[in-house]
Amino acid sequence: MLTITTPTIEFENRGLTRTQLQQVLDYIHTHLDRDLSLTELAEVINISPTYFASLFKQAMAVSPHQYVIQQRVEQAKLILSKTDLAIANIALEVGFSSQSHLNQQFKRFTGMTPKQVRPSP
C-alpha cells in the first residue's frame, strides 16, 4: 500500500512588519492636522494604496481612514481638556475640515459633543 504524504505549506505573514506599521503610525501622528490620503500613507512604506489599505486593516482592525479619524478625535479630547481654545480652532488644529465635522465624528466615537467633554471653568 502506497502512502501519499501531503507537504505542509507554511504561509508567510504577508502583513505589515512592525517597522512598517510604526513608520505609518508615526507619520499619521506627525501629520494629523493635514489631509492624509491613502496614497500618501502607502508611499510612506512604498506599497500600492489598495494593498496598503488591506494590510493596515488587517493589522489594526480598522481602515486607515477610520484610524486617522479616531486619532483626530483623541487629539481633540486631549486639547479640550488642557486648553480653552475655541472648538472651531481645535477642529482645524487636529485636521477636521470644520467644527461641524469634528462634532459629528466626536459624537460618533465618544457619544458626546466636544462641548460636553470640555471641563467647566
Stockholm file with secondary structure:
# STOCKHOLM 1.0

chainA/1-121         MLTITTPTIEFENRGLTRTQLQQVLDYIHTHLDRDLSLTELAEVINISPTYFASLFKQAMAVSPHQYVIQQRVEQAKLILSKTDLAIANIALEVGFSSQSHLNQQFKRFTGMTPKQVRPSP
#=GR chainA/1-121 SS CCCCCCCCCCCCCCSCCHHHHHHHHHHHHHTTTSCCCHHHHHHHTTCCHHHHHHHHHHHHSSCHHHHHHHHHHHHHHHHHHHCCCCHHHHHHHTTCSSHHHHHHHHHHHHSSCHHHHSCCC
#=GC SS_cons         CCCCCCCCCCCCCCSCCHHHHHHHHHHHHHTTTSCCCHHHHHHHTTCCHHHHHHHHHHHHSSCHHHHHHHHHHHHHHHHHHHCCCCHHHHHHHTTCSSHHHHHHHHHHHHSSCHHHHSCCC
//
